[in-house]
Amino acid sequence: MKSIQNVAIIMDGNGRWAQNRFRPRIWGHVRGAHVISNISERASDLGLNSLTLYAFSTENLSRPEAEVSFLFRLLDKFLIREEKKILENNIQFKVLGDFSFLNKKTLERISNLENKTKENTGLKLRFAFGYGGRSEILRACKKLNENQEEISEENFSKALYDDESDIDLLIRTGGDQRISNFLLWQIAYAELFFTKTPWPDFTTQEFSQIIQDTSKRERRFGQILTESIKEMSL
C-alpha cells in the first residue's frame, strides 16, 4: 500500500453553514478562509507532498455578482495575511486555473508569492481558482497539438496546470458526494472521502483522522496484490 502523499479538498458547505446560522453566505466564506490556514499547516506538519484546494470553479462565476466579488477580495486578503506564514513554513504556493479575470493587484500578489516560494521544498500548496477539470484537459490537448508533441500520458500530465503527482486522496466537505469537475485527470486512482462536516467546521483533527483511516485502505491500482494471488492458488 502506498501512503497518502497528495491530497485534494473540495471545500464545500460555506454558504449553507452561514445560512443555517441566519447569517449571509459571505460570512461562511470568511470563516472558511481561516480554516484553510489551519489545514495547510497540519498538512505541512504531516509531511504531505501536496495539498490542492478547490477555492473557486469556473461554474462559480455564475453566482450572484456580490458574492463573486467578495470571493475575489477574500483571495486578495488571504494572500496578504498568509504570505509570512507560507514563507516561514517553507511552503511552495501556486494557483491553478484561468484566473485572468482577477484585478491587476491580486494577479501581482499571486505572481509575487509564486516566485518567492518556487524554490521552497516543503508542502506544495495549490489553490484551484477559476478552475475547471474539463477546461484543463482541453487546454492540455491544445497545448500538445500546438507544440506538435506526442500524445502520451507523460506528456499530457506535463501539459496540465501542474505536473505534480496524481492525487492519492480527494476529500469533499459539506455532505455532497460528487466530484464537481475537479482534477478529473489527476484523481483517476484517488481514494474518495465524503464528510458531512461543512468546511467552516472542518478541523485539523478530522483531517488527520481521514488521512489515517484512508491510509489503511488497500490500494491496488487495478492490480491484484501478491497476497491475493497466493490465496487464489491455495
The 8 nearest C-alpha neighbors of each residue, nearest first, counted from 0:
[[1, 218, 217, 2, 219, 216, 214, 215],
 [0, 2, 3, 218, 214, 4, 167, 217],
 [3, 1, 214, 4, 0, 167, 215, 213],
 [2, 4, 167, 5, 214, 1, 168, 210],
 [3, 5, 47, 48, 2, 6, 167, 49],
 [6, 4, 49, 166, 167, 48, 3, 50],
 [5, 7, 168, 50, 166, 169, 167, 49],
 [6, 8, 51, 169, 50, 52, 170, 168],
 [9, 7, 170, 52, 171, 169, 10, 53],
 [8, 10, 171, 53, 11, 170, 52, 172],
 [11, 9, 198, 172, 8, 53, 171, 54],
 [12, 10, 173, 172, 198, 9, 13, 197],
 [11, 13, 173, 197, 15, 198, 14, 16],
 [14, 12, 27, 16, 28, 15, 11, 198],
 [13, 15, 24, 17, 27, 16, 12, 18],
 [16, 14, 18, 17, 12, 13, 19, 24],
 [15, 17, 13, 19, 14, 18, 12, 27],
 [18, 16, 27, 22, 20, 14, 15, 24],
 [17, 19, 21, 15, 20, 22, 16, 24],
 [20, 18, 16, 17, 21, 15, 22, 14],
 [19, 21, 18, 17, 22, 16, 15, 23],
 [22, 20, 18, 19, 17, 23, 16, 24],
 [21, 23, 17, 18, 20, 24, 26, 19],
 [24, 22, 25, 26, 17, 18, 21, 27],
 [25, 23, 14, 26, 17, 27, 18, 22],
 [24, 26, 28, 27, 23, 29, 66, 14],
 [25, 27, 29, 24, 28, 23, 17, 30],
 [28, 26, 13, 17, 30, 25, 14, 29],
 [27, 29, 31, 25, 26, 13, 30, 32],
 [30, 28, 26, 32, 31, 27, 25, 33],
 [29, 31, 27, 28, 32, 33, 199, 26],
 [30, 32, 199, 28, 34, 29, 33, 198],
 [31, 33, 29, 35, 34, 30, 28, 36],
 [32, 34, 35, 31, 30, 36, 29, 37],
 [33, 35, 31, 37, 36, 32, 38, 199],
 [36, 34, 38, 32, 33, 37, 39, 31],
 [35, 37, 39, 34, 33, 38, 40, 32],
 [38, 36, 34, 40, 35, 39, 41, 203],
 [39, 37, 41, 35, 40, 36, 203, 42],
 [40, 38, 42, 36, 41, 37, 35, 43],
 [39, 41, 43, 37, 38, 42, 36, 44],
 [42, 40, 44, 38, 43, 39, 45, 37],
 [43, 41, 39, 45, 40, 44, 47, 38],
 [42, 44, 40, 46, 41, 122, 45, 47],
 [43, 45, 41, 46, 42, 40, 47, 39],
 [46, 44, 42, 43, 47, 41, 207, 40],
 [45, 47, 43, 44, 48, 42, 122, 4],
 [48, 46, 4, 49, 45, 42, 43, 122],
 [47, 49, 4, 122, 5, 123, 46, 50],
 [48, 50, 123, 5, 122, 47, 124, 6],
 [51, 49, 6, 124, 7, 125, 5, 123],
 [52, 50, 125, 7, 126, 124, 8, 6],
 [51, 53, 8, 126, 7, 54, 127, 125],
 [54, 52, 127, 9, 55, 10, 8, 126],
 [53, 55, 128, 127, 52, 126, 56, 10],
 [56, 54, 128, 129, 53, 59, 127, 130],
 [57, 55, 130, 129, 59, 58, 131, 128],
 [56, 58, 129, 130, 59, 131, 60, 55],
 [59, 57, 56, 60, 61, 131, 62, 55],
 [58, 60, 56, 61, 57, 62, 55, 67],
 [61, 59, 58, 62, 57, 67, 56, 64],
 [60, 62, 59, 58, 63, 64, 57, 67],
 [61, 63, 60, 59, 64, 67, 66, 58],
 [64, 62, 66, 65, 67, 61, 60, 68],
 [63, 65, 67, 66, 68, 62, 61, 60],
 [66, 64, 68, 63, 67, 69, 62, 70],
 [65, 67, 69, 63, 68, 64, 70, 25],
 [68, 66, 64, 70, 69, 65, 63, 62],
 [69, 67, 71, 65, 70, 66, 64, 72],
 [68, 70, 66, 72, 71, 67, 73, 65],
 [71, 69, 73, 67, 72, 68, 74, 66],
 [72, 70, 68, 74, 69, 73, 67, 75],
 [71, 73, 75, 69, 74, 70, 76, 68],
 [74, 72, 70, 76, 75, 71, 69, 77],
 [73, 75, 77, 71, 72, 76, 70, 78],
 [76, 74, 72, 78, 73, 77, 105, 79],
 [75, 77, 73, 79, 78, 74, 80, 72],
 [76, 78, 74, 80, 79, 75, 81, 73],
 [79, 77, 75, 76, 81, 80, 82, 74],
 [78, 80, 76, 77, 82, 81, 75, 108],
 [79, 81, 77, 78, 82, 76, 83, 84],
 [80, 82, 84, 78, 83, 77, 79, 85],
 [83, 81, 85, 84, 79, 78, 80, 86],
 [82, 84, 86, 85, 81, 87, 80, 79],
 [85, 83, 87, 81, 86, 82, 88, 80],
 [86, 84, 82, 90, 88, 83, 87, 81],
 [85, 87, 83, 89, 84, 88, 90, 82],
 [86, 88, 84, 85, 89, 83, 90, 82],
 [87, 89, 85, 90, 86, 84, 121, 43],
 [88, 90, 121, 119, 86, 87, 120, 85],
 [91, 89, 121, 122, 85, 88, 119, 123],
 [90, 92, 123, 116, 119, 117, 124, 122],
 [93, 91, 124, 113, 125, 116, 123, 90],
 [92, 94, 125, 113, 126, 124, 95, 91],
 [93, 95, 126, 125, 127, 128, 96, 92],
 [96, 94, 127, 160, 126, 128, 93, 130],
 [97, 95, 130, 129, 128, 98, 127, 94],
 [96, 98, 129, 99, 130, 95, 128, 100],
 [97, 99, 129, 100, 101, 96, 128, 130],
 [98, 100, 101, 97, 106, 102, 129, 96],
 [99, 101, 98, 102, 97, 129, 103, 106],
 [102, 100, 99, 98, 106, 105, 103, 71],
 [101, 103, 105, 104, 106, 100, 99, 71],
 [102, 104, 106, 105, 107, 101, 108, 99],
 [103, 105, 107, 106, 102, 108, 101, 75],
 [106, 104, 108, 107, 103, 102, 75, 109],
 [107, 105, 103, 109, 104, 108, 110, 102],
 [106, 108, 110, 104, 105, 109, 111, 103],
 [107, 109, 105, 111, 106, 110, 112, 104],
 [110, 108, 106, 112, 107, 111, 113, 105],
 [109, 111, 107, 113, 108, 112, 114, 106],
 [112, 110, 108, 114, 113, 109, 107, 115],
 [111, 113, 115, 109, 114, 110, 108, 116],
 [114, 112, 110, 116, 92, 111, 115, 93],
 [115, 113, 111, 117, 112, 116, 110, 118],
 [114, 116, 112, 113, 117, 111, 118, 86],
 [115, 117, 91, 119, 113, 114, 118, 92],
 [118, 116, 114, 119, 91, 113, 115, 92],
 [117, 119, 116, 120, 91, 115, 114, 89],
 [120, 118, 116, 91, 89, 117, 90, 121],
 [119, 121, 89, 118, 91, 90, 122, 123],
 [120, 122, 90, 89, 119, 123, 91, 43],
 [123, 121, 90, 48, 43, 49, 124, 91],
 [122, 124, 49, 91, 90, 92, 48, 50],
 [125, 123, 92, 50, 49, 91, 122, 51],
 [124, 126, 51, 93, 94, 92, 50, 52],
 [125, 127, 94, 52, 128, 51, 95, 54],
 [126, 128, 95, 53, 130, 54, 94, 96],
 [129, 127, 55, 130, 54, 96, 126, 95],
 [128, 130, 57, 56, 98, 96, 97, 55],
 [129, 131, 96, 56, 128, 57, 127, 97],
 [130, 132, 134, 57, 133, 180, 56, 135],
 [131, 133, 180, 181, 135, 182, 183, 134],
 [134, 132, 136, 135, 131, 137, 180, 183],
 [133, 135, 137, 131, 136, 132, 138, 130],
 [136, 134, 138, 132, 133, 137, 131, 139],
 [135, 137, 139, 133, 138, 134, 140, 132],
 [138, 136, 134, 140, 139, 135, 141, 133],
 [137, 139, 135, 141, 136, 140, 134, 142],
 [138, 140, 158, 142, 136, 137, 159, 141],
 [141, 139, 137, 143, 142, 138, 144, 136],
 [140, 142, 144, 138, 139, 143, 145, 137],
 [141, 143, 139, 145, 144, 140, 138, 146],
 [144, 142, 148, 146, 140, 141, 145, 147],
 [143, 145, 147, 141, 142, 146, 140, 148],
 [144, 146, 142, 147, 143, 141, 148, 140],
 [147, 145, 143, 148, 144, 142, 141, 149],
 [148, 146, 144, 145, 143, 149, 142, 150],
 [149, 147, 143, 146, 150, 144, 154, 145],
 [148, 150, 151, 147, 154, 143, 144, 155],
 [149, 151, 148, 154, 155, 152, 143, 153],
 [152, 150, 154, 153, 155, 149, 156, 148],
 [153, 151, 155, 154, 156, 150, 157, 149],
 [152, 154, 156, 151, 155, 157, 150, 158],
 [155, 153, 157, 151, 156, 152, 158, 150],
 [154, 156, 152, 158, 157, 153, 151, 139],
 [157, 155, 153, 158, 154, 159, 162, 152],
 [156, 158, 162, 154, 155, 159, 153, 161],
 [159, 157, 139, 155, 156, 154, 142, 160],
 [158, 160, 161, 139, 156, 157, 162, 135],
 [161, 159, 95, 158, 162, 96, 135, 157],
 [162, 160, 159, 163, 157, 95, 158, 156],
 [163, 161, 157, 156, 159, 164, 160, 158],
 [162, 164, 161, 165, 156, 49, 157, 166],
 [165, 163, 166, 162, 5, 185, 49, 167],
 [164, 166, 185, 186, 167, 163, 5, 189],
 [165, 167, 5, 186, 185, 189, 168, 6],
 [168, 166, 189, 5, 3, 6, 190, 165],
 [167, 169, 190, 6, 189, 166, 191, 7],
 [170, 168, 7, 191, 8, 6, 190, 192],
 [169, 171, 8, 192, 193, 191, 7, 9],
 [172, 170, 9, 193, 8, 194, 10, 192],
 [171, 173, 194, 11, 197, 196, 198, 10],
 [174, 172, 197, 12, 195, 11, 196, 175],
 [195, 173, 175, 194, 172, 176, 193, 196],
 [176, 174, 173, 177, 193, 172, 171, 195],
 [177, 175, 193, 174, 178, 171, 194, 192],
 [176, 178, 179, 175, 171, 193, 180, 174],
 [177, 179, 180, 181, 176, 171, 9, 183],
 [180, 178, 181, 177, 132, 9, 131, 56],
 [179, 181, 132, 178, 131, 183, 133, 182],
 [180, 182, 132, 183, 179, 178, 131, 53],
 [183, 181, 132, 185, 184, 186, 180, 131],
 [184, 182, 132, 181, 185, 186, 180, 187],
 [183, 185, 182, 186, 187, 136, 132, 165],
 [184, 186, 165, 182, 166, 187, 183, 164],
 [187, 185, 189, 166, 188, 184, 183, 182],
 [186, 188, 185, 189, 184, 183, 165, 166],
 [189, 187, 186, 220, 190, 167, 166, 185],
 [190, 188, 167, 186, 168, 166, 187, 191],
 [189, 191, 168, 167, 169, 188, 192, 213],
 [192, 190, 169, 168, 170, 189, 193, 171],
 [191, 193, 170, 169, 171, 194, 190, 168],
 [194, 192, 171, 170, 176, 172, 174, 191],
 [193, 195, 172, 196, 174, 171, 173, 192],
 [174, 194, 196, 173, 172, 197, 193, 175],
 [195, 197, 173, 194, 172, 201, 200, 198],
 [198, 196, 173, 12, 172, 200, 199, 195],
 [197, 199, 201, 200, 10, 12, 172, 11],
 [200, 198, 31, 30, 201, 197, 13, 34],
 [201, 199, 198, 197, 202, 196, 34, 31],
 [202, 200, 198, 199, 196, 197, 205, 203],
 [203, 201, 204, 205, 200, 206, 38, 34],
 [202, 204, 206, 205, 38, 207, 41, 37],
 [203, 205, 207, 202, 206, 208, 201, 209],
 [206, 204, 208, 202, 207, 203, 209, 201],
 [205, 207, 203, 209, 204, 208, 202, 210],
 [206, 208, 204, 210, 205, 209, 203, 211],
 [209, 207, 211, 205, 210, 206, 212, 204],
 [210, 208, 212, 206, 211, 207, 213, 205],
 [209, 211, 213, 207, 208, 212, 214, 206],
 [210, 212, 208, 214, 209, 213, 207, 215],
 [213, 211, 209, 214, 210, 215, 208, 216],
 [212, 214, 210, 215, 216, 211, 209, 190],
 [213, 215, 211, 212, 216, 2, 210, 3],
 [216, 214, 213, 212, 217, 211, 0, 2],
 [217, 215, 213, 214, 218, 212, 0, 190],
 [216, 218, 0, 219, 215, 214, 1, 213],
 [219, 217, 0, 220, 216, 1, 190, 221],
 [218, 220, 222, 221, 217, 223, 224, 0],
 [221, 219, 222, 218, 188, 223, 189, 187],
 [222, 220, 219, 223, 218, 188, 224, 187],
 [221, 223, 219, 220, 224, 218, 225, 227],
 [224, 222, 227, 219, 225, 228, 221, 226],
 [223, 225, 227, 226, 222, 228, 219, 229],
 [226, 224, 228, 227, 229, 223, 230, 222],
 [225, 227, 229, 224, 228, 230, 223, 231],
 [226, 228, 230, 224, 229, 225, 231, 223],
 [229, 227, 225, 231, 230, 226, 232, 224],
 [230, 228, 232, 226, 227, 231, 225, 233],
 [229, 231, 227, 233, 232, 228, 226, 225],
 [230, 232, 228, 229, 233, 227, 226, 225],
 [233, 231, 229, 230, 228, 227, 226, 225],
 [232, 230, 231, 229, 228, 227, 226, 225]]
